[in-house]
Amino acid sequence: MTFFAIMEKLDQIEEKIDGVDRWLVTSDACKYCGLSPKSLKRAVMKGALKCSTATGKNLYLKSNLDNWLRNY
């Protein structure tokens, strides 16, 4: 089994454990997307990406990030 196949399986297991949709802080969202915090902030400012600021931090729903990346 290749490294990428193993990583894909681990991601599938993680989704089953954590649930498909979860909130990510900016640093985790950046790692997930492979983008900088500035890129996420620009997308939020344009209205292309939704984030919550209810806790005083920017929180991104994983499903919102996936949708935004598909249309990016």
Stockholm file with secondary structure:
# STOCKHOLM 1.0

chainA/1-72         MTFFAIMEKLDQIEEKIDGVDRWLVTSDACKYCGLSPKSLKRAVMKGALKCSTATGKNLYLKSNLDNWLRNY
#=GR chainA/1-72 SS CCHHHHHHHHHHHHHHHHCSCCEEEHHHHHHHHTCCHHHHHHHHHHTSSCCBCTTSSCEEEHHHHHHHHHHC
#=GC SS_cons        CCHHHHHHHHHHHHHHHHCSCCEEEHHHHHHHHTCCHHHHHHHHHHTSSCCBCTTSSCEEEHHHHHHHHHHC
//
